Amino acid sequence: MARFATPSHARFTHWGHWISVVFAMLTGAYLFGGGIWLSTIGGSPYYVVAGIVWLAFAWLMLRRYAYSLVVYAALLIATLAWSVAESGTDLWALAPRLDVLVVFGIWLVVPPVSAAFDTDRRRGALTLGASLVICVAVLIYAAFNDPQQVNGALAAGATTPTLQGDAHAGDWTAYGHTQAGTRYSRLSQINEHNVSDLKVAWTFETGDKKGPQDPVEITNEVTPLKVGDTLYLCSPHQILFALDAATGKEKWRFDPKLKPDPSFQHVTCRGVSYYDEQASATAPSQQTSIAQGATRAMCTRRVILPVNDGHLYELDADTGRPCPAFGNTGDLDLQHLQPVQTAGQYEPTSPPVIAGKVIVVAGAVTDNFSTREPSGVIRGFDVDTGRLVWAFDTGSDTPNAIPDDQHTFTKNSPNSWAPAAYDPKLDLVYLPMGVKTPDIWGGDRTPALERYASGLLALHASTGKLAWFYQTVHHDLWDMDVPSQPTLADITDRNGNTVPAIYVPAKTGNIFVLDRRNGHLLVPAPERPVPQGAARGDHVSPTQPFSALTFRPSKNLTGADMWGATMYDQLVCRVMFHRLRYEGPFTPPSEQGTLVFPGNLGMFEWGGIAVDTDRQIAIANPIALPFVSKLIPRGPRNPIEPPQAGQNGTGAEAGVQPQYGVPFGVTLNPFMSPIGLPCKQPAWGYVAALDLRTNQVVWKKRIGTVRDSAPLPIPLRMGMPMLGGPVTTAGHVFFIGATADNYLRAFSTDTGKELWSARLPAGGQATPMTYEVNGKQYVVIAAGGHGSFGTKLGDYVIAYALP
């Protein structure tokens, strides 16, 4: 020990000892005080006990007793046992319970520090060292044995090659590849064996970035279309680009000159629609006018562009020029007959469905703003002229009635903002429905305004007449709308029968499986009791449907599920959890504050699922991030009406939502710790595979790292939240961006193994797509980021191909 006897080592020992004592005393006081608070509101008593032991250890260490190290070793082992009992061998659950203890334990056994203790320090140091070895061994085991992971393998199945001689086999002609919304391509040039060789083929920069005139965060969510040798895509401000599919060079662009103002909730474009006069399926005959003939002469192939200010443009696919016979020289005003025509309060953000000769259009309505907002009416317009063919007003007693110029559609009726799907054989369009706004209090809703809310609406595409409706949430008080494009697939059941199914991912984590002919359930979704006790003036449905095909958690959250970077912020998250109202899914909103899990962002979002219709498998990317909603009663600082018409500027997922005209405003925020980390332990995002014949999850893996979220850019794979969806291929590989780190990844559809990743220059909160041109397969993603999601903004469109 003589080598530690120099003055410098003596000073280190002296100051190291006092630093250790002060740290232990402060930690003990914090844990004891916080633990008392937590215990009184129903939380774990561990922190009280741990605080007492820390304080005892600090006193013993102050007296320089070496057996204080034995006390600390006992605390470490007891905490390890408690941690495993609470959370199992999940590395990220164990880390905040043990990280401070282990690091401080290592500090204590460093010879210059341990030299401060009495002559029995060797025994204490060895005891503490042994406990540290045990803890580290458990953590190493946990790093390679993830209890949240489901390991399995799909049956290999046969690869279905691209059909030879089919000129359109390599195209991507609708948002979800086809209007069935499968996000599945039969291309297999890129496959699980060679996907690791992918390289950037070309990059295109749109030049459309957030500017000083934008009052809200912009988001880049586009999935391009590919027809022939051309890609069609829109940027956040709805500038439409046509690119050469092989090189990414611009052919033409169209700028609708969108001018966002404070009333806008979104500045985004998920995609455009394509119509080919010659290739389109026939629909009920309509009169052909001279104007229609002129349209055909100029616009045989057309691109339909929705714009956030409530307009719809039809453009010549070859030149980008407006089609003169459509609307007002190519511009259709969707604000006509709307009860509120403030630009930005009705926003068509998703591409419309092209159903034969009818364009089916729906749009987003500002969430939680007021009781005087635009209608969520769904409309069918003639594809040649823009003439209104039919309407389905979801809040009207007579939904198909079209008002005259002295009347309007129903204000605040449920809207459909996500992409729809279409079955031309059945002449049915399937629309995912939202809820009447304001969303988080429903005491003023009439039966008519609830009849078609938060569910799947099937309409006859040629007439707009109701075919059927299935409600996924009754009296929705949580904004648990259907957020994703549904997917059509013909599935072989256990008895060998082929069933025309539709898969409906919901924010609740349920995937409802229905017969798309009549809306009858194919997978059971029994009604189950849910928590009661609504806010003043409201009520709660006694039951809600719970699908047997689901990613929702199997049990309710508890204090043990709370998380943090350390035991300090984890304790705060536990206190916050127990102070909120939470009784499981569908706990009603409250003035106390309600934990909403699955959160308002949903377990599924607009990216949907990808369905390989040949192998009858699905790829899903559910997320698990709780939110907190708190109702704010009206008062001097919370008026019942807006101070000035048109003022908004509030996002749908976070911040204060005014809900003017009802008794409460509401705050909606992710459930985060004081240092900005989610209070629920990871994972917050997964990729998973479903066997659609058995409706079983075959494998499930975490996806995403904290590289672009943490203070240090360390690529720790924790399972990150996502916005965007997957695309799968016949090459037994699927692609997904979406995560809060800036990557495009490829996985094996058979096992979920990550096969390849590419670093993106901005956030990839868009669903990728794949196509073939000149014999080469490409994978394309828009990397433009997402303002409200917090990822890096940009203006990139990037294509990858084999070298």
C-alpha positions in Angstrom: 0.0 0.0 0.0 3.1 2.2 0.2 2.6 3.4 -3.4 -0.5 5.3 -2.2 1.3 7.2 0.5 2.5 10.1 -1.7 1.0 13.5 -1.0 -1.0 13.5 -4.3 -2.5 10.1 -3.5 -3.2 11.1 0.1 -5.1 14.2 -1.2 -7.1 12.0 -3.6 -8.0 9.6 -0.8 -9.0 12.5 1.5 -11.2 14.2 -1.1 -12.5 11.0 -2.6 -13.6 9.9 0.9 -15.5 13.2 1.5 -17.1 13.2 -2.0 -18.3 9.6 -1.3 -19.8 10.6 2.0 -21.6 13.6 0.7 -22.9 11.7 -2.3 -24.2 8.9 -0.2 -25.9 11.3 2.3 -27.6 13.2 -0.5 -28.7 10.1 -2.3 -30.0 8.6 0.9 -32.0 11.7 1.8 -33.4 11.9 -1.7 -34.5 8.3 -1.8 -35.9 8.4 1.7 -37.9 11.6 1.2 -39.1 10.6 -2.3 -39.8 7.1 -1.0 -42.0 8.4 1.8 -44.0 10.4 -0.8 -44.3 7.4 -3.1 -45.3 5.0 -0.3 -48.1 7.3 0.8 -49.7 7.2 -2.7 -49.5 3.5 -3.1 -46.0 3.0 -4.6 -43.2 0.6 -3.8 -41.6 0.8 -0.3 -38.2 -0.1 -1.8 -37.0 3.6 -1.9 -37.7 4.2 1.8 -35.7 1.1 2.8 -33.0 1.9 0.3 -32.8 5.5 1.5 -32.3 4.3 5.1 -29.6 1.9 4.1 -27.8 4.7 2.0 -27.9 7.0 5.1 -26.6 4.3 7.3 -23.8 3.5 4.8 -23.0 7.2 4.7 -22.6 7.4 8.5 -20.5 4.2 8.6 -18.3 5.6 5.8 -18.0 8.9 7.6 -16.6 6.9 10.6 -14.3 5.1 8.2 -15.6 1.6 9.1 -14.6 -0.8 6.4 -17.7 -3.0 6.9 -19.6 -0.1 5.4 -18.5 -1.7 2.1 -20.2 -4.9 3.2 -23.4 -2.9 3.9 -23.2 -1.4 0.5 -22.6 -4.8 -1.1 -25.7 -6.1 0.7 -27.7 -3.1 -0.7 -26.5 -3.8 -4.2 -27.5 -7.5 -4.0 -30.8 -6.7 -2.4 -31.5 -4.1 -5.1 -30.6 -6.7 -7.8 -33.0 -9.2 -6.4 -35.8 -6.6 -6.1 -35.1 -5.4 -9.7 -35.3 -8.9 -11.2 -38.5 -9.6 -9.2 -40.1 -6.4 -10.5 -38.9 -6.4 -14.1 -37.3 -9.7 -15.0 -34.1 -9.8 -16.9 -34.8 -6.9 -19.2 -31.6 -5.0 -19.7 -33.2 -1.6 -20.1 -35.5 -2.2 -17.1 -32.6 -3.2 -14.9 -30.3 -0.4 -16.0 -31.9 2.6 -14.1 -32.3 0.5 -11.0 -28.7 -0.5 -10.9 -26.6 2.0 -12.9 -25.8 4.5 -10.1 -25.3 1.7 -7.6 -22.8 -0.2 -9.8 -20.9 2.9 -10.9 -20.6 4.1 -7.3 -19.6 0.6 -6.2 -16.8 0.6 -8.7 -15.7 4.0 -7.4 -15.6 2.6 -3.8 -13.4 -0.3 -4.6 -10.8 1.8 -6.4 -7.7 1.5 -4.2 -7.2 5.2 -3.5 -10.8 5.5 -2.3 -11.0 2.3 -0.4 -7.7 3.3 1.3 -9.7 5.7 3.4 -11.2 2.9 5.4 -9.8 1.1 8.5 -7.4 -1.9 8.3 -10.3 -4.4 7.4 -10.9 -2.7 4.1 -9.6 -5.7 2.1 -12.5 -7.9 3.3 -15.0 -5.2 2.6 -13.6 -4.4 -0.8 -13.6 -8.1 -1.8 -17.2 -8.5 -0.7 -18.3 -5.4 -2.6 -16.2 -6.6 -5.6 -18.0 -9.9 -5.6 -21.4 -8.3 -5.5 -20.4 -6.1 -8.5 -19.3 -9.1 -10.5 -22.7 -10.7 -9.8 -24.6 -7.6 -10.9 -22.5 -7.2 -14.1 -23.0 -10.9 -14.9 -26.8 -10.5 -14.7 -26.7 -7.3 -16.9 -24.6 -9.2 -19.5 -27.1 -12.0 -19.4 -29.9 -9.6 -19.8 -28.2 -7.9 -22.8 -28.4 -11.2 -24.8 -31.8 -12.5 -23.5 -34.5 -9.9 -24.2 -37.8 -11.1 -22.6 -39.8 -8.7 -24.8 -38.5 -10.4 -27.9 -40.5 -13.1 -29.6 -38.3 -15.5 -31.6 -39.7 -17.6 -34.3 -39.7 -18.1 -38.1 -42.3 -17.9 -40.8 -42.6 -20.9 -43.1 -40.2 -20.1 -46.0 -43.0 -20.2 -48.7 -42.4 -19.8 -52.4 -41.2 -16.6 -53.9 -43.7 -15.4 -56.5 -41.6 -13.8 -59.2 -42.6 -10.7 -61.2 -45.0 -11.7 -63.8 -43.2 -11.8 -67.2 -44.7 -9.6 -69.8 -46.6 -7.5 -67.3 -45.6 -3.9 -68.1 -47.0 -2.7 -64.8 -45.5 -5.4 -62.5 -42.7 -3.0 -61.4 -44.9 0.0 -60.9 -46.3 1.5 -57.6 -49.5 3.1 -58.7 -51.2 4.0 -55.4 -50.2 5.0 -51.9 -50.2 1.4 -50.6 -48.9 0.0 -53.9 -52.4 -0.7 -55.1 -55.6 0.7 -53.7 -55.9 -2.5 -51.7 -53.3 -1.0 -49.4 -51.0 -4.0 -49.1 -47.6 -2.3 -49.3 -46.4 -5.6 -50.9 -44.4 -5.9 -54.1 -43.7 -9.1 -56.0 -40.3 -7.8 -57.0 -37.5 -10.1 -55.8 -34.3 -8.9 -57.4 -33.4 -7.4 -54.0 -33.7 -10.3 -51.6 -32.5 -11.5 -48.1 -29.3 -12.8 -49.6 -28.1 -9.6 -51.4 -29.9 -6.7 -49.6 -26.7 -6.0 -47.6 -25.1 -4.8 -50.9 -27.6 -2.0 -51.5 -26.0 1.4 -52.3 -27.4 4.9 -53.0 -28.5 5.0 -56.7 -29.6 8.7 -56.7 -30.6 11.5 -54.4 -33.1 14.3 -55.2 -33.5 17.4 -53.1 -36.9 19.2 -53.4 -35.8 22.5 -52.0 -39.0 22.6 -49.9 -38.0 23.3 -46.3 -39.5 24.9 -43.3 -39.6 28.6 -43.8 -40.2 31.7 -41.6 -43.8 31.9 -42.9 -44.7 28.5 -41.6 -46.6 28.8 -38.3 -46.5 25.1 -37.6 -43.9 22.4 -37.9 -43.8 20.8 -41.3 -43.7 17.0 -41.8 -42.5 15.0 -44.7 -44.6 11.8 -44.9 -44.8 11.2 -48.7 -44.7 7.8 -50.4 -44.0 8.3 -54.1 -45.9 6.7 -57.0 -44.1 5.1 -59.9 -45.8 4.7 -63.3 -43.9 3.7 -66.3 -40.6 5.6 -66.2 -41.7 8.3 -63.8 -42.0 8.9 -60.1 -44.6 11.3 -58.7 -44.3 12.8 -55.3 -45.3 15.8 -53.2 -43.3 17.8 -50.8 -44.6 19.2 -47.4 -46.0 22.4 -49.1 -47.6 20.1 -51.7 -45.3 21.0 -54.5 -45.7 18.1 -57.0 -42.6 16.7 -58.6 -42.2 14.3 -61.6 -38.8 12.5 -61.6 -37.1 10.1 -63.9 -37.4 6.8 -62.1 -33.9 5.6 -63.2 -31.9 8.7 -62.4 -34.0 10.9 -60.1 -33.7 13.9 -62.4 -36.6 16.3 -62.4 -39.0 16.2 -65.3 -41.4 18.9 -64.2 -42.9 20.4 -61.0 -46.2 22.1 -60.1 -46.4 24.5 -57.2 -49.9 25.2 -55.8 -48.5 28.2 -53.9 -49.7 27.1 -50.4 -49.6 29.9 -47.9 -49.9 28.4 -44.3 -51.2 30.7 -41.6 -51.9 30.2 -37.8 -55.1 28.3 -38.5 -53.2 25.4 -40.1 -52.7 22.3 -38.0 -50.6 20.4 -40.5 -48.3 21.2 -43.4 -47.8 17.8 -44.9 -48.5 15.6 -47.9 -48.6 11.8 -47.7 -49.0 11.3 -51.4 -50.8 11.8 -54.6 -53.2 9.7 -56.7 -53.0 8.5 -60.3 -55.6 8.0 -62.9 -55.3 6.5 -66.4 -58.3 7.1 -68.7 -57.5 4.0 -70.8 -56.4 1.6 -68.0 -59.1 2.6 -65.4 -61.8 0.1 -64.5 -65.2 0.9 -66.0 -67.8 2.5 -63.7 -71.5 3.4 -64.2 -71.7 5.3 -67.4 -71.8 9.1 -67.3 -72.6 11.7 -69.9 -69.6 12.7 -72.0 -69.5 16.4 -72.6 -67.3 18.5 -74.9 -65.3 19.6 -71.8 -64.7 16.0 -70.9 -63.5 15.3 -74.4 -61.1 18.2 -74.1 -59.8 16.8 -70.8 -59.2 13.4 -72.4 -57.3 15.0 -75.3 -54.9 16.7 -73.0 -55.1 14.6 -69.8 -55.3 11.0 -70.6 -53.0 10.2 -67.7 -53.5 12.4 -64.6 -52.1 13.0 -61.2 -54.4 14.2 -58.4 -52.9 16.4 -55.8 -54.6 17.3 -52.4 -53.5 20.6 -50.9 -53.8 21.6 -47.2 -55.8 24.8 -47.9 -58.7 22.7 -49.0 -58.1 22.5 -52.8 -57.7 19.5 -55.1 -55.7 19.8 -58.3 -55.8 17.5 -61.4 -52.7 17.7 -63.5 -51.5 16.1 -66.8 -49.1 13.3 -65.8 -46.9 14.0 -68.8 -46.5 17.8 -68.5 -47.7 18.9 -65.0 -50.2 21.3 -66.6 -53.6 21.6 -64.9 -56.4 19.7 -66.7 -58.6 22.6 -67.9 -62.0 20.8 -67.7 -61.5 19.8 -64.1 -63.0 22.2 -61.5 -61.8 25.7 -62.3 -59.1 25.0 -64.9 -57.7 22.1 -62.9 -58.4 23.5 -59.4 -61.3 22.1 -57.3 -62.4 24.1 -54.2 -63.2 21.6 -51.5 -64.4 24.3 -49.2 -67.6 24.7 -51.1 -70.7 24.1 -48.8 -68.4 23.8 -45.8 -69.9 25.4 -42.6 -66.5 26.9 -41.8 -64.1 27.9 -44.6 -61.1 29.1 -42.6 -58.1 27.9 -44.6 -56.2 25.1 -42.8 -59.1 23.9 -40.6 -60.1 21.4 -43.3 -57.0 19.7 -44.8 -56.8 16.8 -47.2 -53.5 15.4 -46.2 -53.8 11.9 -47.7 -54.2 10.9 -51.3 -57.8 10.3 -52.5 -59.1 7.0 -53.8 -59.8 6.8 -57.5 -62.8 4.5 -57.9 -63.5 4.1 -61.6 -64.8 7.5 -62.7 -65.1 8.9 -59.1 -62.5 10.6 -57.0 -63.4 9.8 -53.3 -62.1 12.7 -51.1 -61.9 13.1 -47.4 -59.8 15.3 -45.1 -58.5 16.1 -41.7 -60.3 18.6 -39.4 -58.4 20.5 -36.7 -58.4 18.4 -33.5 -59.7 19.9 -30.2 -60.1 23.4 -31.4 -63.8 24.4 -31.1 -67.4 23.3 -31.6 -67.5 25.3 -34.8 -65.3 23.6 -37.3 -65.6 22.2 -40.9 -67.6 19.1 -41.7 -65.9 15.7 -42.0 -68.1 15.0 -45.1 -66.8 12.4 -47.6 -67.4 13.3 -51.2 -67.2 11.7 -54.6 -66.3 13.9 -57.6 -66.3 13.2 -61.3 -62.8 12.4 -62.3 -63.2 14.4 -65.6 -65.0 17.5 -64.5 -64.8 17.7 -60.7 -68.6 17.7 -60.5 -69.9 16.6 -57.1 -71.4 13.1 -57.8 -72.3 12.2 -54.2 -71.7 13.1 -50.6 -71.8 11.2 -47.3 -72.1 13.6 -44.4 -71.1 11.6 -41.4 -73.0 13.8 -38.9 -76.2 14.3 -40.8 -79.5 12.4 -40.2 -79.6 12.0 -44.0 -75.9 11.5 -44.9 -76.4 11.4 -48.7 -78.3 14.7 -48.9 -76.4 17.4 -50.7 -77.2 20.9 -49.4 -78.1 23.7 -51.6 -76.1 27.0 -51.7 -78.1 28.3 -48.8 -77.2 25.4 -46.5 -74.0 23.6 -45.6 -72.7 20.2 -44.5 -72.8 19.4 -40.8 -70.2 21.1 -38.7 -67.8 19.1 -36.6 -69.0 15.8 -38.1 -66.5 12.8 -37.9 -63.8 13.0 -40.5 -61.5 10.5 -42.3 -57.9 11.8 -42.5 -55.9 8.6 -43.2 -55.7 6.9 -46.6 -58.7 4.8 -47.7 -58.8 1.5 -49.5 -60.9 0.3 -52.5 -62.2 -3.0 -53.8 -63.3 -2.5 -57.5 -65.0 -5.9 -57.7 -67.3 -5.0 -54.8 -67.5 -1.3 -55.8 -66.7 -0.5 -52.1 -64.4 2.2 -50.7 -63.2 1.7 -47.1 -62.7 4.8 -45.0 -60.9 4.8 -41.6 -63.0 7.2 -39.4 -62.1 9.7 -36.7 -64.3 11.2 -34.0 -66.3 14.4 -33.8 -64.1 17.2 -32.6 -63.5 18.3 -29.8 -62.2 14.8 -29.2 -61.5 14.6 -25.4 -65.0 15.6 -24.1 -68.2 14.3 -25.7 -71.1 15.4 -23.6 -72.6 17.4 -26.4 -72.5 14.7 -29.1 -75.8 13.6 -30.7 -76.5 10.0 -31.8 -76.0 11.2 -35.4 -72.5 12.5 -34.6 -71.5 9.2 -33.0 -73.0 6.9 -35.5 -70.0 6.8 -37.9 -67.3 7.8 -35.5 -64.0 5.9 -34.8 -64.5 2.9 -37.0 -64.4 1.6 -40.5 -67.0 3.0 -43.0 -67.7 1.1 -46.2 -69.5 3.0 -49.0 -70.5 2.1 -52.5 -67.9 4.1 -54.5 -70.2 4.9 -57.4 -73.1 6.2 -55.4 -71.8 7.0 -51.9 -74.5 4.8 -50.3 -73.8 3.1 -47.0 -72.7 -0.5 -47.3 -71.8 -1.1 -43.7 -70.0 0.4 -40.7 -68.0 -1.2 -37.9 -67.2 0.8 -34.8 -63.8 0.2 -33.1 -64.3 2.6 -30.2 -67.6 3.6 -28.7 -68.1 7.2 -27.5 -64.4 7.9 -28.2 -62.9 10.3 -25.6 -59.3 9.5 -26.3 -58.9 10.4 -30.0 -58.6 6.6 -30.7 -59.6 7.0 -34.3 -58.7 4.5 -37.0 -55.4 6.1 -38.1 -54.2 3.7 -40.8 -55.1 2.7 -44.3 -56.9 -0.6 -44.0 -55.6 -3.5 -46.0 -57.5 -5.9 -48.3 -56.4 -9.5 -48.6 -58.0 -12.8 -49.6 -57.0 -15.2 -46.8 -57.3 -19.0 -46.6 -58.8 -19.9 -43.2 -58.1 -23.1 -41.2 -60.8 -24.9 -43.2 -59.3 -24.1 -46.5 -61.9 -21.5 -47.5 -60.8 -18.3 -49.1 -62.3 -15.3 -47.3 -62.2 -11.7 -48.6 -60.9 -9.9 -45.5 -60.0 -6.4 -44.5 -57.4 -5.7 -41.8 -58.0 -2.6 -39.8 -55.1 -1.4 -37.5 -56.4 0.8 -34.7 -54.6 3.2 -32.3 -55.6 0.9 -29.4 -53.2 -1.8 -30.8 -56.1 -4.0 -31.9 -56.2 -5.2 -35.5 -59.8 -5.8 -36.4 -60.4 -8.4 -39.1 -63.6 -8.1 -41.0 -65.3 -9.7 -44.0 -65.0 -6.8 -46.4 -68.3 -7.7 -48.1 -70.5 -7.1 -45.0 -68.4 -6.0 -42.1 -68.8 -9.2 -40.1 -66.0 -10.1 -37.8 -63.6 -12.8 -38.9 -61.5 -12.7 -35.8 -63.4 -12.4 -32.5 -63.6 -8.9 -30.9 -65.7 -9.3 -27.8 -67.1 -6.4 -25.9 -65.4 -6.1 -22.4 -66.2 -3.7 -19.5 -63.9 -0.7 -19.3 -63.3 1.9 -16.5 -66.2 4.3 -15.8 -66.5 7.7 -14.2 -66.5 10.4 -16.9 -65.8 14.1 -16.4 -68.6 16.4 -15.5 -71.4 16.5 -18.1 -70.1 13.5 -20.0 -70.5 9.7 -20.0 -68.5 6.6 -20.8 -69.5 3.6 -22.8 -69.8 0.6 -20.5 -67.9 -1.7 -22.9 -65.4 -1.6 -25.7 -64.4 -4.1 -28.4 -61.1 -6.0 -27.9 -59.9 -7.9 -30.9 -58.2 -11.3 -30.4 -55.6 -10.1 -33.0 -53.8 -7.4 -31.1 -50.5 -5.8 -30.0 -52.0 -4.1 -26.9 -50.2 -4.9 -23.7 -51.4 -8.1 -21.9 -51.5 -6.3 -18.6 -52.0 -2.8 -17.2 -49.1 -0.6 -16.5 -47.8 -0.5 -12.9 -45.2 1.4 -11.0 -42.7 -1.3 -11.8 -43.0 -0.3 -15.5 -41.8 3.2 -14.8 -38.4 4.1 -16.1 -35.6 6.7 -16.1 -31.9 7.1 -16.9 -31.2 6.6 -13.2 -33.0 5.7 -10.0 -33.5 9.4 -9.3 -35.7 10.2 -12.3 -37.2 6.7 -12.2 -38.5 7.6 -8.7 -40.0 10.8 -10.0 -41.7 8.9 -12.8 -43.2 6.5 -10.2 -44.6 9.4 -8.2 -46.0 10.9 -11.3 -47.6 7.6 -12.3 -49.3 7.1 -9.0 -50.7 10.7 -9.0 -52.5 10.1 -12.3 -55.8 8.4 -12.9 -55.1 5.1 -14.6 -57.2 1.9 -14.5 -56.1 0.4 -17.8 -57.2 1.0 -21.4 -60.1 3.5 -21.8 -59.6 5.2 -18.4 -61.7 8.3 -18.9 -60.2 11.8 -19.2 -60.1 13.7 -15.9 -59.3 17.0 -14.3 -56.8 15.0 -12.1 -54.9 14.0 -15.2 -55.3 10.6 -16.9 -52.6 8.2 -18.1 -53.6 7.2 -21.7 -52.1 3.9 -22.7 -51.9 3.1 -25.6 -51.3 6.8 -26.0 -53.0 9.4 -28.2 -50.3 8.8 -30.8 -51.6 5.2 -31.0 -50.0 1.8 -31.3 -50.6 2.1 -35.0 -50.4 5.3 -37.1 -50.9 6.3 -40.7 -48.2 3.9 -41.9 -50.5 0.9 -41.6 -49.3 -2.7 -42.0 -47.7 -4.5 -45.0 -49.4 -7.7 -46.1 -47.7 -10.3 -48.4 -50.9 -11.7 -50.1 -48.9 -14.6 -51.6 -47.6 -16.0 -48.3 -50.5 -14.6 -46.3 -48.3 -12.9 -43.7 -48.3 -9.3 -42.4 -45.5 -7.1 -41.1 -46.5 -4.6 -38.4 -44.6 -1.9 -36.5 -46.6 -1.1 -33.3 -45.4 1.5 -30.9 -46.0 1.8 -27.1 -45.7 5.4 -25.7 -48.1 6.5 -23.0 -49.6 10.0 -23.0 -51.2 12.2 -20.3 -54.4 14.1 -20.8 -55.7 16.6 -18.4 -59.0 18.4 -18.6 -58.8 22.1 -17.9 -62.1 23.7 -16.6 -63.2 27.0 -18.1 -62.1 30.1 -16.3 -60.7 33.6 -16.8 -57.6 32.3 -18.6 -59.5 29.5 -20.4 -62.5 31.2 -22.2 -65.3 29.2 -23.7 -64.9 30.9 -27.1 -61.7 31.8 -29.1 -60.5 35.3 -28.7 -60.3 35.8 -32.4 -61.7 33.7 -35.2 -59.2 31.6 -37.0 -56.6 31.5 -34.2 -55.3 28.0 -33.7 -51.6 27.0 -33.9 -52.1 24.0 -31.7 -50.8 20.5 -32.6 -52.9 17.4 -32.3 -50.4 15.4 -30.2 -49.0 17.8 -27.7 -49.7 21.1 -25.9 -52.8 22.9 -24.8 -55.9 22.1 -26.9 -58.6 24.8 -26.3 -61.8 22.8 -27.1 -63.7 26.1 -27.3 -67.4 25.7 -26.8 -67.3 22.8 -24.3 -66.7 22.9 -20.5 -63.0 21.9 -20.7 -59.9 22.5 -22.6 -57.3 19.7 -22.5 -53.5 19.3 -22.3 -52.1 16.3 -24.2 -48.4 15.3 -23.8 -46.3 12.2 -23.9 -45.7 10.8 -20.4 -42.1 12.1 -19.9 -39.7 12.5 -17.0 -38.4 15.9 -15.9 -35.3 15.3 -17.9 -37.3 14.5 -21.1 -37.2 10.7 -21.2 -40.3 8.5 -21.5 -41.5 7.4 -18.1 -42.5 4.0 -19.4 -39.6 1.6 -19.8 -38.5 0.6 -23.3 -39.3 -0.8 -25.8 -41.3 2.0 -27.4 -41.3 0.4 -30.8 -41.2 -3.0 -32.5 -41.4 -4.8 -35.8 -43.4 -8.0 -35.9 -44.7 -10.7 -38.2 -48.2 -12.2 -38.2 -49.3 -15.4 -39.7 -52.7 -14.4 -41.1 -53.9 -18.0 -41.4 -53.5 -18.5 -37.6 -53.5 -14.8 -36.5 -50.5 -15.5 -34.3 -47.4 -13.3 -33.8 -44.5 -15.3 -35.1 -41.7 -13.0 -34.2 -41.3 -9.6 -32.6 -38.1 -7.5 -32.3 -37.2 -4.0 -31.0 -36.3 -1.5 -33.7 -34.4 1.8 -33.5 -31.6 3.3 -31.4 -31.2 6.4 -29.3 -28.4 7.7 -31.6 -30.4 10.8 -32.6 -32.3 11.3 -29.3 -29.6 10.9 -26.5 -27.0 13.5 -25.5 -24.3 11.2 -26.8 -24.8 9.6 -30.3 -24.5 6.0 -29.1 -26.5 3.6 -31.2 -28.1 1.6 -28.3 -31.0 -0.5 -29.6 -33.9 0.2 -27.3 -37.0 0.1 -29.5 -38.0 3.6 -30.6 -41.3 5.3 -31.4 -42.1 5.5 -35.1 -44.2 7.4 -37.7 -44.3 5.6 -41.0 -44.9 2.1 -42.1 -43.2 -1.0 -43.7 -43.1 -2.2 -47.2 -42.5 -5.9 -47.9 -41.4 -7.8 -51.0 -41.3 -11.3 -52.5 -37.6 -11.3 -51.9 -38.3 -12.2 -48.2 -37.2 -8.8 -47.1 -39.0 -5.8 -45.8 -38.0 -2.1 -45.5 -38.9 0.5 -42.9 -37.7 4.0 -41.9 -40.1 5.6 -39.4 -38.0 5.4 -36.2 -36.8 8.4 -34.2 -33.3 7.7 -35.4 -32.4 8.6 -39.0 -32.1 5.2 -40.7 -33.7 3.1 -43.4 -33.5 -0.6 -42.4 -34.1 -3.9 -44.1 -35.2 -7.0 -42.2 -35.8 -10.7 -43.0 -39.5 -11.3 -43.2 -38.9 -14.9 -42.1 -37.1 -14.2 -38.8 -37.0 -10.5 -38.2 -33.2 -10.3 -38.4 -31.9 -6.9 -39.3 -30.0 -7.4 -42.6 -29.0 -3.9 -43.7 -29.3 -0.2 -42.7 -28.5 3.1 -44.3 -27.9 6.3 -42.5 -30.3 9.0 -43.7 -29.5 12.7 -43.9 -32.8 13.6 -42.1 -35.7 11.8 -40.4 -37.3 9.0 -42.4 -40.9 9.5 -41.1 -42.3 8.2 -44.4 -43.3 4.8 -45.7 -40.8 3.6 -48.4 -41.7 2.0 -51.7 -40.1 -0.2 -54.3 -40.2 -0.4 -58.1 -38.4 -1.7 -61.2 -37.2 0.3 -64.2 -34.9 -0.9 -67.0 -34.6 -4.3 -65.3 -33.3 -2.8 -62.0 -35.2 -2.8 -58.7 -35.0 0.4 -56.5 -36.1 1.2 -53.0 -37.0 4.8 -52.3 -37.7 6.8 -49.1 -38.4 10.4 -48.5 -36.0 11.7 -45.8 -37.4 15.0 -44.7 -38.0 14.6 -41.0 -41.1 15.4 -38.9 -41.3 18.7 -37.0 -43.6 17.6 -34.1 -41.8 14.2 -33.8 -38.5 16.0 -33.3 -36.4 14.4 -36.1 -34.0 16.3 -38.3 -35.8 18.2 -41.1 -34.6 18.0 -44.7 -35.8 17.7 -48.3 -34.3 14.5 -49.5 -35.7 11.7 -51.7 -33.2 8.8 -51.8 -33.2 5.7 -54.0 -31.2 2.6 -53.3 -30.3 -0.3 -55.7 -27.8 -3.1 -56.0 -24.5 -2.1 -57.6 
